[in-house]
Amino acid sequence: MLKGGEAGVSGCCVLDVRLWGKESGLPRSYPVVCHLLDTSAVFQELWDVVVGDETKSAVAGALGLRLAESRSVVSFWAGLHDIGKISPPFQAQAPLLYGPVRDDPAYVSAPGAEGESDFRHERASHWSLYSLLVEAGYPNDERLMHRSVSHQVAQLLGGHHGVFGAVLKAKQARRASDYNPGLGQGGWAEQRQVHFAELRRVTGAYAVPRGGLPAGLAVVVAGLVVVADWLASQASVIEPRIPGLGWAGTMAEIDAHWQGAVKVAPGVVKTARLGRAKFSAREFGAMFPFTPNSLQRDLVEHLPAMIDEHGPGLVLVTAPTGDGKTEAALFAAALLGHAAGARGLYFALPTMGTADAMLRRVEAFAARALSGERALMLLHSMAWLSSLDGDGSAGVSDDQAGKGVISAGRGTVVEAEGWLRGSKRGLLAPLGVGTIDQALGAVLPLRYNVLRLLGLSDKVFVVDEAHAYGPWMHQLLVRLLEWLGEMRAPVVLLSATLTGRTAGSLVDAYRRGAGIVEPSGVVPRYPGWLFASAASEVVSAARGTRTDRVRTLRVSHRPVTWDALESVGAPVLEGGRRSVLREVLAPVAAGGGTALVCCTTVAEAQQTYRDVRAAFPELVASPGGVRLLHSRYPADERARITAECAGAYGKSEGGPVSVRPASVLVATQVVEQSLDFDFDLVVSDLAPIAQLLQRAGRGRRHRRGPLGRPAWAAGAEDEPVLVVLDPLTAEAPGPPRSWGEVYDAGLLVRTSRILQERASGGIAVPDDVQRLVDDVYEEEFVDRLEGAAREELVRLDEERLAGEAAERHLAVWTSVCSPVDVKGDLSKLSAREVGVTQDLLTTRLGADTGRVLCLYQQANGVTTLDPQGTVEAPSGGRWGLRPAELADVARRVAPVPGRWLRGGEPGPSVPQGWGTHPSLRDLVLLYMVPAGEGIWVCQFGRFTFSMSGVGLEVQ
């Protein structure tokens, strides 16, 4: 007879409490039934506190149950997730606990089953639950297993470790233990039945669903099961609830444990900060301490009525840089979130730097406009460093074990206990700010992608710089918008320069997910906005708005001979880039004021910085006269320079009342996005028209009046100047070889021609912007050219279109399917095509990057993290680097092109004592030796690396 107390409701045998569910790190083993009960109780609390009313109603409707019945049923499912632990291979993992069970003749195991190496208990849950649910009366159709409710629930619960198993064949389902001998027979099957029955009894889940869940709701429930399991598996939750030695699992004891689990569940969820933010403010004035500008005012006047009439949906805002798009987005998010009953928002940006800069703005908005649970997370690969800043702030990558959670307003919320800091949990916070890749991982077949979908399913999703993503990431964003449309999650898209075709693809993807297949035919207005309902076929005509920044951009188009990489001492070629730079920067050096010089590559920026310093010694003589900003600095140095630039070129309180000291910033594309810098003059190498307009937006961005601009720029506050250095000449019709594939050559040819044809009279901002951005991509553009020039552009266009198609195809190939194609088979969320690796899935196509850490070998034999020799390289220990040491290392890592690290001998590995933190993964160490004049060098493979005041370089 099996060990246990009085018979349960099954009447066939008693529940065996020797079967353990948790034991590692605990004073005593924890019976599997207790963990199942705990998970059900936590799931019920998540259902009550985290899940929105719309979702609850949708789940109940899909299952064909009343709300109360659906609550019991789905919490019952959650508890069943670990029923596969009642199996020989799992129980055998604790030999001392398994011994008495193994020797009990009631338990029948196939020879060698205990040692089955590829056995997974979650797979056992999938295989065994199907028949248990069929026996419980759940609908079943063996001819269409993927549409069988019994199989869908079993597959859903079998995916609680982040990967869904394949659909079972009917013969596998009927003879599960034959095809999967690790399940065991006899007592094993009986105990799974007893645990199933007892869990059903205490949860009251006797209602039988009449239908299954559509894809969007299935991933929400699956994600909640994972969260409930994780919360209930915490040692701090389990240890106080371990039954005493005489606990026998009687019906009364089971009931008592269940009541205790229900009692503690609210505290578990509350401590994890998984509640709901509430969009409580609806008036612009309650959200922001200023009056709305023209764009914002138009949203205030017209968007509320659209949402009231047609329900929440998607808002697309297109406006110039500096036109208040962020506040417009947050206002729209507040209205959409209120209408949808959303539990929070996620603000996605293109880079870590822009995400860091946005964090405090969202925090301030949340303090004014939201109530309820306002835990705010910073999400990107290095966000964990924020937890060590000492200000109570923190963040986490959603792909790694993180180090912190941010409280939005310390006076209104309790500091988090840290559950959200853990791996893959960040998007579950009500509020988030981070990089776009954290969200796009939801539509890649990554482990636990359902957690990302859950994290976005009931939030307002805001995407800044929607124009900034290439075909690969754009296609992933299209797929994500399909899923968000399916889930009816509100969306706000922001862009300064978005083609009409791109805008249409994004809007249509969202509507397609919401079940609306007719193309929207959107034509964006610039500046302006449009609204697309998720509940109806309504798409508003784009509303053009006035701008408070009507300007005429004066473009000085300067064809130049390309000599950007010439050494500083080389003769200055007349008509060359170096000569023209000297000409256009001379007024700055002589009369004060500021200028931005935006370069195409890091190497050209570094050499331009040297050349400008040589050409204008008077600038070098003053602090900050010439600065350099690019991505190839160690992270801490780049952050220092960026902060210095913000002080020198950013918006100061009240605005500068006098001319700023003469200063030139030489930079790369890092200045294009979300950095609020203001220059009296902008000089840029040729780039596609959209990027040029972005850079031009840094010219005379803030109103200063005549006393705030130098004499050479006076009287032209609304006529900023953009100097474009164009290397495409009759002698050199293609871009410089040093540019590689930074930009598409065909787009550069088209932009160069547009500047020649249309820029002489100036570009009206915003009136001309949308037309110019769209014109660059017009198919008829080639008709303006003749002969060889036309043939060459046709060739370049074909290469670009083929490359874009390849990237889109790869994104479709590697991403999960659209929700409409899931058709009951959740394994499609986990399936990978042959040849698709984790690296491919988590790295943007073409982003050939590596990560290096320079270690400086000082004269005294000590190795340091800094060239000054003040911070000794840590040795680590048994448990790896301490948090402060890890932060010291991580802040000094610099990105480099991946090709720099290939072809040589493998570099020194990270010391074993440093541990295995994700930020140390794939890190290459460069042991640098002094080479004089502040330069440090290291030979690696065929390259010589050097580090100096201009950052990393190679020869």
MARTOR-240915 format. One line per field, with one value per residue (C-alpha): x, y, z. Coordinates in steps of 0.5 Angstrom, whole numbers. Layout:
<rs>
c1 c(X_...)
c2 c(Y_...)
c3 c(Z_...)
</rs>
This chain:
<rs>
c1 c(0_3_4_-1_-7_-14_-16_-17_-23_-21_-22_-17_-11_-8_-3_4_8_14_14_18_18_23_29_36_38_32_32_27_24_18_12_11_3_5_9_3_-2_3_3_-4_-5_0_-3_-10_-7_-4_-10_-14_-8_-4_-9_-14_-21_-21_-17_-20_-27_-23_-21_-27_-31_-26_-27_-34_-34_-37_-31_-31_-30_-25_-21_-21_-20_-14_-11_-12_-8_-2_-2_-1_5_10_6_11_16_12_16_22_28_26_25_32_35_35_37_36_29_28_30_24_20_24_23_16_13_7_12_14_19_22_29_34_29_32_38_35_39_35_29_25_20_16_16_13_8_6_5_2_-3_-6_-10_-11_-15_-19_-21_-23_-28_-24_-26_-21_-20_-15_-16_-14_-9_-7_-14_-16_-17_-14_-8_-7_-7_-2_2_2_4_9_12_13_21_20_20_14_14_12_4_3_1_-5_-2_4_-2_-6_1_5_9_11_14_16_19_21_14_13_7_3_4_7_1_-4_0_-1_-8_-9_-5_-9_-16_-14_-11_-18_-22_-18_-19_-26_-24_-30_-32_-30_-28_-32_-26_-19_-15_-13_-6_-5_-9_-5_1_-1_-4_3_7_3_4_12_11_7_12_18_14_12_19_23_26_23_16_18_22_16_11_15_10_12_15_8_5_1_-3_-9_-15_-15_-8_-8_-14_-10_-4_-8_-11_-5_-2_-8_-7_1_0_-2_4_9_6_6_13_15_12_8_1_-2_0_-7_-7_-11_-9_-13_-11_-5_-4_-4_2_7_9_8_3_2_6_2_3_1_-5_-8_-7_-11_-16_-18_-15_-20_-26_-23_-21_-28_-32_-27_-23_-16_-11_-5_-2_3_7_11_15_22_27_26_18_16_14_16_11_6_7_7_0_-3_0_-4_-11_-10_-8_-14_-18_-15_-15_-7_-3_3_8_14_18_23_29_34_41_43_45_38_34_39_37_29_29_28_23_19_20_17_11_9_10_5_0_0_-2_-2_4_9_16_20_25_31_32_38_45_49_43_45_50_45_44_51_51_49_42_37_36_37_36_37_37_32_37_41_41_40_42_36_29_27_22_18_18_21_16_10_12_16_23_23_25_29_25_24_32_32_34_28_23_24_19_14_15_9_13_20_25_30_32_28_31_29_22_23_26_19_18_24_24_28_27_22_19_12_15_16_10_6_10_8_1_-3_2_2_8_12_17_22_26_21_25_32_31_34_30_32_29_24_21_21_18_12_11_11_6_2_2_1_-5_-8_-7_-11_-5_-4_2_5_10_14_19_22_23_19_17_10_11_14_9_4_7_7_0_-2_1_-2_-9_-7_-6_-13_-16_-17_-14_-16_-9_-10_-7_-4_-1_3_3_9_9_2_-1_-6_-10_-12_-17_-16_-23_-26_-23_-23_-16_-16_-14_-7_-8_-2_-1_3_10_12_19_18_25_28_34_40_44_51_52_60_63_70_76_76_82_79_84_90_96_96_102_100_99_92_89_85_78_79_75_80_81_73_73_78_74_67_70_74_68_67_75_75_68_66_60_59_60_58_62_59_63_61_66_70_77_75_72_79_83_78_79_87_86_82_86_92_88_86_91_87_81_86_88_81_78_73_75_75_72_71_65_64_62_69_71_71_63_65_70_64_59_64_64_57_56_61_57_51_53_57_52_45_39_41_36_33_37_44_44_51_55_58_65_68_68_67_65_67_62_59_52_52_49_43_38_35_41_38_44_44_50_50_53_52_57_56_59_54_49_42_37_33_40_42_35_36_43_41_36_42_43_40_35_34_31_37_35_41_45_46_49_55_56_57_50_46_40_38_35_30_35_40_46_48_54_54_61_60_65_61_64_65_72_69_62_62_63_70_72_73_66_65_57_56_50_47_51_45_41_48_47_40_41_47_43_37_42_44_37_33_37_40_33_33_29_23_22_17_14_19_21_16_17_24_24_20_23_29_26_22_23_22_28_33_29_33_39_42_47_52_50_43_45_50_44_40_45_46_38_38_43_40_33_36_40_33_29_35_34_27_27_32_27_21_25_28_22_16_10_4_-1_-6_-2_-1_-7_-7_0_4_11_11_13_19_21_28_30_36_42_39_43_42_48_44_37_40_45_42_44_50_52_59_62_66_68_75_77_84_89_95_101_105_112_112_109_102_96_91_84_86_92_93_95_90_85_88_85_81_83_76_75_71_65_67_68_64_59_63_69_65_62_69_71_64_65_71_69_69_66_70_69_68_73_79_78_78_84_89_91_85_86_87_81_77_81_77_77_72_66_61_57_54_57_64_61_66_70_77_83_88_94_97_104_106_108_110_105_99_99_98_99_97_99_93_93_94_92_96_91_92_89_89_85_82_79_81_84_88_93)
c2 c(0_7_11_17_19_17_17_23_24_19_13_9_10_15_21_19_25_22_25_31_37_42_40_43_48_47_44_38_36_39_35_36_37_43_46_45_48_54_55_55_60_65_64_66_72_74_73_78_83_83_81_86_86_85_79_76_77_74_68_66_67_63_58_58_59_64_69_65_59_61_63_57_53_57_57_49_49_53_48_42_45_40_34_31_31_25_20_16_20_26_23_19_26_26_19_19_21_16_10_8_10_6_0_0_-5_-1_3_0_3_1_-1_4_10_13_15_17_23_27_26_33_33_39_34_29_34_35_28_25_31_30_23_26_32_27_23_29_31_36_36_32_31_26_27_35_34_41_44_39_43_37_38_45_45_40_43_50_47_43_49_52_52_57_52_48_41_39_36_29_24_20_14_17_20_14_10_15_11_6_12_16_10_16_17_10_6_3_7_13_14_13_18_23_22_23_29_32_30_33_40_40_39_44_49_48_47_42_46_44_49_48_51_53_59_64_65_71_69_62_66_70_64_61_67_67_60_61_67_63_58_62_66_60_57_62_59_65_62_55_55_57_52_46_41_38_31_27_31_25_29_28_31_36_37_39_44_47_48_51_56_58_58_63_67_68_69_77_78_74_78_85_84_82_89_86_90_95_102_106_112_116_123_125_132_135_140_134_131_136_143_147_148_144_146_146_138_136_141_138_131_134_137_131_124_123_123_118_114_115_113_107_105_104_102_105_112_114_121_124_131_134_133_138_138_135_128_125_129_127_120_120_124_119_113_116_116_110_106_109_107_100_99_98_96_100_102_100_106_103_106_105_105_104_112_114_109_112_119_117_114_120_123_117_117_124_123_117_121_126_121_114_111_104_100_104_100_102_98_100_95_94_90_94_97_93_98_103_99_100_108_109_113_107_107_101_97_90_87_82_77_77_76_84_88_93_96_103_106_112_117_114_118_114_107_102_100_93_87_85_80_84_84_77_74_75_78_86_87_84_91_95_101_100_104_100_98_96_89_87_87_84_78_77_75_70_63_65_61_64_69_68_72_78_77_77_83_87_84_89_95_101_100_106_106_112_113_108_110_108_101_97_91_86_90_93_86_84_90_88_81_84_89_83_80_87_88_81_82_89_92_100_102_109_110_116_118_124_122_116_114_113_106_104_108_104_97_98_101_95_90_92_92_85_82_85_82_87_85_91_95_102_106_111_117_121_128_132_134_130_124_119_114_107_103_96_95_97_98_106_109_117_121_123_130_135_140_147_147_152_151_153_154_154_150_153_147_149_143_142_137_135_131_126_126_125_120_124_125_131_134_132_138_141_140_145_143_137_136_138_145_146_144_149_154_153_152_159_163_159_159_167_169_164_159_152_147_140_136_129_124_117_112_112_112_119_122_121_123_129_131_131_135_140_141_142_147_151_152_157_152_147_153_153_148_144_148_141_135_128_123_116_109_106_109_105_105_110_115_115_117_122_125_125_128_134_135_135_141_145_144_142_146_150_153_160_159_162_169_170_167_160_160_157_150_144_137_132_126_120_118_117_125_123_120_123_127_135_138_145_148_154_150_143_140_133_128_126_121_119_125_122_122_129_132_129_132_138_138_139_146_152_147_152_159_164_170_175_175_168_167_169_175_170_167_173_174_167_164_160_159_154_152_145_144_137_135_131_126_124_128_127_124_120_118_113_113_113_106_107_108_100_99_104_107_104_107_108_112_116_118_119_124_128_129_131_136_139_140_142_145_151_155_152_146_148_145_141_142_139_134_128_130_129_123_119_122_119_112_114_108_114_117_114_117_123_120_118_114_110_114_111_104_105_107_102_97_100_100_92_91_95_92_85_86_89_83_78_81_81_74_72_76_72_65_66_70_66_66_71_69_67_62_59_55_52_49_53_49_54_59_55_52_54_53_49_53_58_60_63_68_70_71_76_80_85_82_85_88_85_87_85_87_88_90_94_92_96_93_99_99_97_90_91_91_96_98_105_108_112_106_108_102_95_89_85_78_75_69_63_66_71_79_83_87_93_90_87_94_97_92_93_100_100_95_98_95_94_91_84_83_86_80_75_71_71_67_66_72_71_69_72_70_64_68_73_68_67_74_75_82_78_73_73_79_79_82_86_87_94_97_104_107_114_120_117_112_104_99_91_86_82_77_81_88_93_96_103_106_114_120_119_112_105_105_99_99)
c3 c(0_-2_4_6_10_8_1_-3_-8_-13_-8_-12_-7_-2_-4_-3_1_0_-7_-7_-11_-8_-4_-6_0_4_11_9_3_0_-2_-9_-7_-3_-9_-13_-8_-7_-15_-15_-10_-12_-19_-16_-13_-20_-23_-18_-18_-24_-30_-33_-33_-41_-41_-35_-39_-46_-42_-39_-46_-50_-45_-45_-37_-32_-29_-23_-26_-31_-25_-21_-28_-30_-23_-23_-29_-26_-20_-25_-28_-24_-24_-29_-23_-20_-25_-23_-27_-23_-16_-17_-17_-9_-8_-1_-2_-7_-4_0_-6_-11_-6_-6_-11_-12_-17_-23_-27_-34_-33_-33_-33_-27_-30_-37_-39_-43_-39_-37_-32_-36_-42_-37_-35_-42_-44_-38_-37_-44_-42_-35_-38_-43_-37_-33_-39_-43_-50_-55_-62_-63_-71_-70_-63_-64_-63_-58_-51_-47_-51_-51_-44_-43_-48_-45_-38_-41_-43_-36_-37_-43_-49_-51_-54_-60_-61_-59_-64_-62_-61_-57_-53_-52_-50_-47_-42_-48_-52_-46_-41_-36_-34_-30_-29_-24_-18_-22_-26_-20_-16_-22_-22_-14_-14_-20_-17_-10_-13_-17_-11_-7_-13_-14_-22_-24_-29_-36_-41_-48_-52_-52_-52_-58_-59_-55_-49_-49_-48_-43_-39_-40_-38_-31_-30_-30_-26_-21_-21_-20_-14_-11_-11_-7_-1_3_1_2_8_13_10_10_13_20_20_22_16_12_7_9_6_12_12_5_6_11_7_1_6_8_1_0_6_4_-4_-3_0_-4_-10_-7_-5_-12_-14_-20_-19_-24_-25_-26_-31_-27_-30_-37_-37_-40_-35_-29_-33_-35_-32_-38_-43_-49_-56_-63_-64_-56_-57_-63_-59_-53_-57_-62_-59_-53_-57_-62_-57_-53_-60_-63_-57_-56_-61_-64_-65_-70_-69_-74_-72_-72_-67_-61_-63_-56_-59_-52_-48_-54_-53_-46_-46_-52_-47_-41_-45_-49_-42_-39_-44_-45_-37_-38_-32_-35_-40_-44_-47_-52_-55_-60_-56_-48_-48_-51_-46_-40_-42_-42_-35_-31_-36_-35_-28_-27_-32_-27_-21_-24_-28_-25_-19_-16_-17_-20_-20_-26_-29_-34_-39_-43_-43_-38_-34_-28_-27_-25_-18_-16_-17_-10_-11_-10_-18_-21_-28_-31_-38_-39_-41_-35_-27_-26_-20_-19_-19_-19_-15_-19_-13_-7_-3_-6_-7_-2_-5_-8_-5_-11_-15_-21_-21_-23_-30_-35_-31_-32_-37_-32_-28_-29_-32_-36_-40_-45_-51_-57_-57_-50_-53_-60_-56_-55_-62_-63_-61_-55_-48_-44_-50_-47_-41_-45_-49_-42_-40_-46_-47_-42_-43_-47_-52_-54_-59_-60_-67_-71_-77_-74_-75_-81_-85_-80_-74_-78_-79_-72_-70_-75_-72_-65_-67_-70_-63_-59_-64_-62_-55_-56_-53_-54_-58_-59_-65_-66_-71_-74_-81_-83_-90_-92_-94_-87_-83_-87_-86_-78_-78_-82_-78_-72_-75_-78_-71_-69_-74_-79_-86_-90_-92_-88_-94_-89_-91_-86_-85_-82_-77_-75_-72_-74_-70_-72_-67_-65_-64_-71_-78_-77_-78_-78_-84_-81_-78_-80_-74_-74_-71_-66_-70_-77_-80_-86_-86_-90_-94_-96_-101_-101_-106_-103_-105_-100_-95_-88_-86_-89_-83_-79_-82_-90_-94_-94_-101_-104_-105_-100_-94_-89_-93_-93_-86_-84_-88_-85_-78_-78_-76_-70_-68_-69_-66_-61_-61_-62_-68_-69_-74_-76_-79_-82_-79_-72_-75_-79_-73_-69_-75_-76_-69_-69_-75_-72_-66_-71_-75_-69_-64_-61_-59_-56_-51_-48_-44_-48_-55_-59_-56_-59_-58_-61_-59_-59_-52_-45_-43_-37_-41_-46_-41_-38_-45_-46_-39_-41_-48_-45_-40_-46_-51_-48_-45_-39_-35_-38_-44_-45_-45_-48_-54_-52_-52_-58_-58_-64_-62_-67_-67_-70_-71_-64_-64_-68_-63_-57_-55_-53_-56_-59_-64_-68_-74_-76_-81_-83_-88_-94_-91_-93_-93_-86_-82_-85_-83_-76_-75_-78_-72_-67_-71_-67_-63_-57_-58_-55_-58_-61_-55_-55_-62_-64_-69_-75_-74_-71_-74_-77_-71_-75_-81_-78_-83_-85_-89_-92_-94_-101_-103_-109_-115_-122_-121_-115_-116_-111_-103_-100_-99_-92_-91_-92_-92_-86_-91_-98_-104_-108_-102_-102_-109_-109_-103_-107_-113_-109_-105_-112_-114_-109_-103_-106_-104_-97_-94_-91_-84_-83_-90_-94_-90_-91_-99_-99_-94_-99_-105_-104_-104_-111_-116_-122_-119_-124_-129_-128_-129_-136_-139_-134_-128_-129_-130_-124_-120_-122_-120_-113_-112_-114_-109_-104_-105_-105_-99_-95_-98_-95_-88_-88_-90_-85_-80_-82_-82_-75_-72_-69_-73_-73_-68_-73_-75_-68_-69_-63_-63_-58_-60_-66_-61_-59_-66_-69_-76_-78_-77_-73_-67_-60_-63_-69_-65_-60_-65_-70_-77_-79_-72_-73_-66_-60_-53_-51_-44_-44_-38_-37_-35_-30_-30_-22_-25_-23_-28_-27_-30_-32_-35_-30_-25_-20_-20_-20_-24_-19_-18_-16_-12_-11_-12_-17_-17_-12_-14_-14_-18_-23_-24_-25_-30_-34_-34_-38_-43_-50_-57_-63_-70_-70_-75_-71_-66_-72_-75_-69_-63_-58_-53_-46_-42_-37_-30_-27_-21_-24_-25_-30_-30_-37_-38_-38_-43_-50_-47_-50_-45_-48_-44_-46_-45_-45_-52_-50_-50_-47_-52_-50_-55_-55_-61_-62_-68_-74_-71_-66_-62_-59_-53_-52_-51_-58_-56_-59_-66_-70_-75)
</rs>
